[in-house]
């Protein structure tokens, strides 16, 4: 009988550990934050001209992700687009 009790409490303890080890749900971003970061990303990395060999989509996605992580606050020095060539 004592082996059964030890086994039972072992399983209960293991179950409690498993429940406590599960992380909580991730918080979703708000629509307001997404719109703000999308606008900032578009301003920082405007679309390239058709036929241009320089792509800015990855840079824009990276900027958007960083903006979300920083809760909508980005340093002003990163708002200048340095990936598109100068106009002739």
trRosetta pair geometry for C-beta under 8 A, 3 or more apart (Angstrom, degrees):
i j d omega theta_ij theta_ji phi_ij phi_ji
1 4 5.6 -54 -155 33 38 113
1 5 6.5 36 151 -18 69 104
2 5 5.5 -50 -146 36 38 112
2 6 6.3 40 154 -19 67 104
3 6 5.7 -53 -146 38 32 111
3 7 6.2 32 154 -18 65 108
4 7 5.7 -57 -146 39 29 111
4 8 6.2 33 154 -23 65 107
5 8 5.6 -52 -145 35 30 114
5 9 6.4 21 160 -9 64 107
6 9 6.2 -59 -145 43 27 103
6 10 6.1 34 152 -26 63 110
7 10 5.5 -54 -147 34 29 118
7 11 6.5 27 156 -17 63 103
8 11 6.0 -58 -154 35 29 107
8 12 6.5 27 150 -18 64 107
9 12 5.3 -49 -142 37 38 115
9 13 6.2 40 156 -20 67 103
10 13 5.9 -54 -147 37 28 109
10 14 6.3 28 153 -17 63 108
11 14 5.5 -53 -143 39 32 113
11 15 6.2 36 155 -22 65 105
12 15 5.7 -54 -149 36 29 113
12 16 6.5 29 153 -18 63 105
13 16 5.8 -53 -148 36 32 110
13 17 6.4 33 153 -19 64 105
14 17 5.7 -53 -149 36 32 113
14 18 6.4 33 152 -21 64 105
15 18 5.6 -53 -148 34 32 112
15 19 6.4 31 154 -18 65 105
16 19 5.7 -54 -147 36 33 110
16 20 6.2 25 157 -13 67 109
17 20 5.9 -60 -143 42 29 106
17 21 6.1 31 157 -26 65 111
18 21 5.8 -56 -144 32 27 113
18 22 7.2 37 156 -32 59 97
19 22 6.3 -48 -162 13 33 112
29 33 4.9 -114 -179 81 100 127
29 34 5.5 114 119 -55 123 93
29 68 5.8 -58 -93 -146 148 109
30 33 4.7 96 58 6 83 100
30 34 7.0 -149 94 -4 45 86
31 34 5.6 -55 -146 39 34 112
31 35 6.2 34 156 -19 67 106
32 35 6.0 -56 -147 37 28 109
32 36 6.3 27 155 -18 63 109
33 36 5.7 -56 -146 37 30 112
33 37 6.2 23 159 -13 66 109
33 68 6.8 94 146 -121 115 71
33 71 7.0 -68 -133 -159 131 54
33 72 5.3 -114 -138 -59 85 116
34 37 6.0 -59 -144 42 27 105
34 38 6.1 29 157 -22 64 109
34 68 7.6 20 -96 -97 63 107
35 38 5.7 -54 -143 36 28 112
35 39 6.4 28 157 -18 63 106
36 39 6.0 -58 -152 36 28 108
36 40 6.4 24 153 -16 64 109
36 67 7.7 -158 109 163 85 128
36 72 5.1 21 104 -135 138 116
37 40 5.6 -53 -143 39 34 111
37 41 6.1 35 156 -21 67 106
37 64 5.3 101 146 -146 110 69
37 67 3.7 152 -135 113 107 134
37 68 5.6 13 -102 -59 173 71
37 72 6.0 -110 -61 -105 90 69
38 41 5.7 -54 -144 37 30 110
38 42 6.3 29 156 -18 64 107
38 64 6.4 28 -91 -119 54 117
39 42 5.8 -54 -146 37 30 110
39 43 6.4 28 155 -17 64 107
40 43 5.8 -57 -148 38 31 110
40 44 6.1 25 156 -16 66 111
40 63 7.3 -143 115 149 91 114
40 67 5.7 149 76 -113 134 151
40 72 7.9 146 -7 -154 148 66
40 74 6.1 140 164 24 146 139
40 79 7.3 -84 -168 -111 86 101
41 44 5.8 -57 -141 41 29 107
41 45 6.2 -26 173 33 66 103
41 60 4.9 96 166 -164 108 79
41 61 7.8 71 -165 -70 145 19
41 63 4.5 149 -121 97 89 114
41 64 4.3 -12 -70 -67 155 84
41 67 6.5 -116 -55 -3 97 145
42 45 7.0 -79 -131 65 20 67
42 46 6.7 54 172 -100 63 55
42 60 7.1 44 -83 -143 45 124
43 46 7.2 2 -143 -62 22 84
43 79 6.4 -13 115 -162 104 102
44 60 7.5 154 79 -113 93 70
44 63 5.4 -167 82 -162 141 161
44 74 7.9 -61 -61 123 148 155
44 78 6.4 8 -143 132 137 77
44 79 4.7 -104 -99 -140 92 52
44 80 7.4 -8 -146 25 73 14
44 81 6.3 143 164 -69 46 78
45 56 4.4 175 177 172 109 122
45 59 5.0 168 -112 105 149 107
45 60 4.2 -141 79 -78 139 85
45 63 6.1 174 -8 9 124 149
45 81 5.5 132 -108 -111 44 105
45 83 6.8 17 -132 34 97 127
46 56 7.4 36 76 92 34 168
46 81 6.0 -72 19 -55 82 160
46 84 7.3 -38 68 -18 89 151
47 56 7.0 -164 -124 55 30 127
48 52 4.1 -123 162 70 116 143
48 54 5.5 -178 -118 83 144 83
48 55 6.6 -101 1 -111 148 32
48 56 5.5 154 -36 -1 100 108
48 84 5.6 -177 -109 -108 85 109
49 52 4.8 104 62 -35 75 118
49 84 7.9 104 0 -155 85 124
52 84 7.1 -13 -172 -138 155 90
52 85 7.4 -167 -145 22 113 104
54 83 5.7 164 172 152 120 84
54 84 5.5 161 96 -112 143 51
54 85 6.2 166 -13 -18 146 87
55 58 6.8 62 119 9 109 94
55 83 7.9 -54 84 155 36 132
56 59 5.0 -61 -161 48 65 115
56 60 5.6 69 140 -29 86 102
56 81 7.3 -12 -125 -149 142 116
56 83 5.2 145 -98 88 91 139
56 84 6.7 -26 -58 -57 128 95
57 60 5.7 -57 -148 36 29 111
57 61 6.4 28 155 -17 65 105
58 61 5.7 -53 -147 37 33 110
58 62 6.2 33 154 -19 65 107
59 62 5.7 -53 -146 38 31 112
59 63 6.3 33 154 -20 64 106
59 83 5.6 -157 -14 -28 165 156
60 63 5.7 -53 -147 36 31 113
60 64 6.3 34 153 -21 64 105
61 64 5.6 -53 -148 35 31 113
61 65 6.4 31 154 -18 65 106
62 65 5.8 -55 -149 37 30 111
62 66 6.4 29 154 -16 64 107
63 66 5.8 -56 -148 39 30 110
63 67 6.2 34 152 -23 65 107
63 74 7.5 33 -169 -124 89 155
63 78 7.2 171 -124 148 106 121
64 67 5.6 -54 -148 34 30 114
64 68 6.5 31 153 -19 64 104
65 68 5.7 -52 -149 34 32 111
65 69 6.4 30 153 -17 64 106
66 69 5.6 -54 -147 38 34 112
66 70 6.2 19 157 -7 67 111
66 74 6.9 83 115 -108 104 109
67 70 6.0 -65 -143 47 28 101
67 72 6.2 38 174 -108 88 34
67 73 8.0 160 -147 46 67 24
67 74 5.4 -42 -102 -54 85 120
68 71 7.7 31 -180 -76 31 29
68 72 7.9 31 -102 -55 32 58
70 73 5.0 -112 144 64 109 71
70 74 6.1 122 76 -76 149 62
74 78 5.9 -93 166 64 110 123
74 79 7.2 121 111 -63 120 89
75 78 5.4 87 75 3 88 101
76 79 5.7 -42 -163 6 51 120
77 80 7.3 -44 -180 11 44 105
81 84 5.6 14 140 15 122 103
